[in-house]
Amino acid sequence: MAIAGVGPETEIEQLRATEFARLDACDHVYLDYTGAAMYAESQLAEHVELLRASVFGNPHSVNPTSAAMTELVEQARDAVLRFFRASPDEYEAIFTPNATGALRLVGEAYPFRRGDRFLLTFDNHNSVNGVREFARARGAETTYVPSVAPELRVDEELLPRYLTEVGGDHHNLFAYPAQSNFSGVQHPLDWIDTAQSHGWHVLLDAAAFAPTNRLDLSHRHPDFVALSFYKLFGWPTGVGCLLARREALEQLERPWFSGGTIVAAFVQREWYQSAPGAPRFEDGTLDFLNLPAVEIGLRFLERVGIEQIHAHVQALTGDLLATLCTLRHASGEPAATIYGPCDTSARGGTVAFNFLHKDGRIVDERYVDRVARRHRISLRTGCFCNPGAGEVAFTISRETLVGGEFGAGMSLDDYVAAIGLPSGGAVRASLGVPSNRADLERFAAFAQEFVDLAETPDDLPPRVGC
Ligand SMILES: Cc1ncc(COP(=O)(O)O)c(C=O)c1O
């Protein structure tokens, strides 16, 4: 499909009709790009054509069909390094099932010892929070750096203190998201250099940042970067990546070996030799037929232009924020509240908010879901697997959480009531390449339904998860 030369914003908008026509054909207003991007039709066509016209075998062998597949796998690896401007002398691209798989690889193999530190921001996806369990099991100490409401940015006075409070010969790991999947806040990439200059390894979660921002690894050199490709270009699912500095990789201690990760292993002698490079971290058979779609997807983003995508999403984010900020009840009271920055500087196209009743109470997010369904709008409600950002947004104290155990037999609704949460979470709308002003107009009409809303119905379904 011809999209060569796509440049200014208006040309990106044309893609809605050429590459993403199914959104309008099916009458969907899709506003969950932080959940998953949309694939362009040309990506699918090119991938399917490749599979139709070729014969591919499992890449773990040397026969002709295997060799053909191996070549495409290595081509995909090179394409990923090129896209992120990562020098192959410095970085390895390790394919994983998703960003979580990349984070787990680091967590389970990071050489934490007693006295080492794992430092992370409150604002993190649970797949980063979970690394603390590996740190704990190995006797390292976990410390969280808080965010500050209402912008939900990290306290920039506090962070340098934490980063400089390190001594001796330790392995210390600092993890943060380049962009919050909750509030859209973009945390400074300068922290990478600062942390490394104090001896920290840096684990950058770029899952929410990379789809609409340039991540240039010739400029910044985080030790580990985690990504999911479906968040960048929708297809394929099931493939992510750990971009890792070779130097940092050498320090990881894999807890096991498996098929695909070794050159040789014996049974009668308990010995094995790890494979060099990325394969040492790629357990079992790669999702090999999908890997060529990674290169195709990256090429699509390159043709559209990541800078153009960034500008397009930023402009629409400004409109979305304006709709929410100006939403008022007849009394003049605000009908919505935003969790995170209200302007477009140092933030991405992910907006967390709640609608408000006239007296300031939060509109139950389950009702928001119900109304959104009626408008054929796909957005997200809950805490988006980022409890730390939610705890700050809803001013939930540590004492509240420590005092309120999730008792046996309790439902999530019982728990929400027991600890006095104002709601079961926030509402999240997020934008991507196919988003356009018509989506935002439909969103604005949907938002109007909450103006002067007195009460929500009492037949809302029970909450099943956060
Ligand atoms: C910032 C961030 N990190 C990590 C993840 C986990 O990604 P995945 O579920 O693809 O492993 C997500 C997914 O929403 C995310 O937004």
The ligand as an ORCA input file, in Angstrom:
! r2SCAN-3c Opt
* xyz 0 1
  C       4.361      1.091     30.754
  C       4.045     -0.367     30.570
  N       4.948     -1.272     30.955
  C       4.755     -2.585     30.796
  C       3.596     -3.060     30.239
  C       3.409     -4.531     30.075
  O       3.288     -4.828     28.741
  P       2.918     -6.307     28.289
  O       1.609     -6.624     28.942
  O       2.833     -6.225     26.823
  O       3.999     -7.191     28.761
  C       2.608     -2.161     29.836
  C       1.321     -2.634     29.293
  O       0.330     -1.978     29.325
  C       2.851     -0.770     29.990
  O       1.954      0.137     29.591
*
